[in-house]
């Protein structure tokens, strides 16, 4: 409709920065500009239907893939070391020295603690928490 960001913010009782951010995220992008994160190229401006669909699509994707996930080889290796009654800092230090050339096989002790405590409730989580000193 051609309304300014200020007038839209006033009509919706929202902050002007919120409207500007939404328009920048999902608004018109000229053909010569670079598209990021699947940002739509909409001729004529903002389309709420497309913006909502894009938000739902992006919400389903994790922002960062976790390095330490159940079922991976690294997870099994960490679990074996924890079963030997090693602490997460000892596990992290050992992985760093054994695999100094492979960063994908190294994790910090914070990552180990987070992976254990972020697990859903259940028997596996109780077993892993029981392995901690």
Buried (B, 14 or more C-beta within 10 A) or exposed (E): EEEEBEEBBEEEEEEBEEBBEBBEBBBBBEEEEEEEEEBBEBEEEBBEEEBEEBEEEEEEEEEEEBBBEEEEEBBEBBBEBBEEEBBBEBBBBBBBEEBEEEEEBBBBBEBBBBBBEEBEEEEEBEEBEEBEE
